[in-house]
Amino acid sequence: MSRSFSSGLQWLLATIGMAPPAPPAGGPMTRAAARELVKWYLQTQGAGITEGLNAEGFGGVMNGEGQYAFEHVESPPSLKASALIYRFREPPKPGIIEGFRQQQDEGTDTGGGTVDFEPESGSLFLSRTYSVVPDGREFTRDLDRLGKASVVWGKDVLDRVAHRVFGT
């Protein structure tokens, strides 16, 4: 099922009372608000019963080709939504992360996110941060764009960066 169809279906089902409505937009991104937003998003994408975020404020899902991670940040209160580009098995070679950041600076489509490397997990993401609860349809569109861009970055941009850094 395509994501745009899924987005339209979630809106239709919520409108006729067959799916929960999105959390109200506009409030601060407290842990409870982040949990409800992620829970709603995951359920509308077919995840079934879920808490959205665990007790530590983390969650994730595989949706189509995209892999998403969610993290509630306490200070300032925000929700970081990330789409995986690549998970390094070993620490990245010098110049690799900088090469991805250079691609971002040169205007390669990031799907509205920014390049974000998490050294603890060795994962490279495109991430967006929300300090205010967004409209549910907007959040879904944002994640769709982020996920599509991350797939391109994991294939085409990764090859470009490797070629620039290593000359391969």
N, C-alpha and C positions, 0 to 999 in steps of 0.2 A: 504494500500500500504506500503510495507516495505521501510525502509529508504534507504537501499542500492540501491533498485530499483529506488527510488525517486532521489537519488544522481546521478545515471546513466542517468535517464531521464532528469534531469535538465541540465547535461552536453550536452546530445544529442540535446535538444531543443535550447540551447545557440549556439551550433556549427552550426546548420542549420538556425540560425537567428530567431527562433520562441520564444525565451525567452531572456531577457537581459543578457549580459555577467556579470560575477562577476566584482566588482570593481578591478582596478589594484592592485596587491600585492606589498608590499615593502615600501610603504610610511608611514609617521608618522600617528598615530591614532588620528587625529583631530576629533572634533565633527562631522564635515561634512563627513569624511571618515567612522566613526563609523555608522552614520545614513545610509549611502549608503550600507555598508556591511550588516547591520541588515535588511534593506529594501529588499535587494537582497535575503538574506537567507529566510526571511519570505515569499516573493513572490514565491520562488522556492519550498517552502513547502506547497503551496496552500492557503496562507493567502489573496491573492487578493491584492487590492490596499491598501497600507500602507505607512506611513512615516518612518517606522523602529523604530525611537526613537522620543519621544515627545520633546517639547521645553526644558524640564529640563534634557534631556539626558537619559530617561528611556524607556524601552519597554519590551514586554513579549509575550509569546505564549505557548499554550498547543499543543504538537506534539506527537501523540501516547500516551504512558503512561507518557512521560516526560513533565514537566512544566519548561519553561525557562524564565529567567529574564536577561535583558541586561541593563548595566549602563555605560555611558561614564564618565570617571573620568578626570577632567581638569588638575590636576598636580600630577604626570607627566601624559601627555595625554595617555589615554589607554581605552580599552573597556573591561569591566568585563562581561563575559558570565557565567551564573550560572544555574544549574539544581537543582530543589527543591528536598530535601530529606524529610523534614517534617516541618509543620507549627505548632508551639506550640500555644495552646489557652491561656495558662498561662505561666509565666516565667518558664524555665526549672529548674528542681530540681538540687541541687548541685551535681556535678560529671557527669552529662549527657553530656555536651559539651566536657568536658575533656575525657570522654569515647569514643566519636566519634573521637577525635583527636588521642587518643591512637590506635584506629583501623587503622587510616591512618598511624601512625608511625610503626605499626606492619606489614604493607605491604598489607592491604586489597585494592583491585583494586578500585581506585578513578576515573577511566576513564580519567586520565591525569589532574584531578583537585585537589584542596585542600579543606579541610573542612572549611566552612565559615559560621559563625553564625551572623545574622543581628538582633541585639537586638530590633531595632525600629519596625520591622515587626514580630519578633518572629519566623523567618524562618531560617532553617538550609539548606545550599546548598553545592554542590560540585561546585567550581568555577575555571575558567581559566581567566587569564588576558593577553590581547594582547596590546603591545605598538607599534607594527608595523602591518600594514594591512596584514593578511595572504592570501594565495591563497584560492579562494572560495571553491574548492573541499576539501582542507585541513580543512577549517573552518567547513564545513558540516560534515566531518568525525569526527572532534574533538567533535562537539556537539552531534553527534550520540553516541559516546563512553561515553561522560559525562552523557547523558540522560539515557542510559542503566545502567550505574553504579549507578546513583541516585535512580533508581527503586529498585535495589538490596539493596542499603543502607536503603531505606525507609521500606523495609520488613525485610530481614535477619539481617542486621547489627543493625538496631534499636532493634530487639529482643535480640541480643547478648549483646548490651550495657545495655539494661534494666536489663538483667539477671546479668551481672557483677556488676552493680551499686546497684541494689535493691535486688539481690538474688532471683528474681522471676522465 
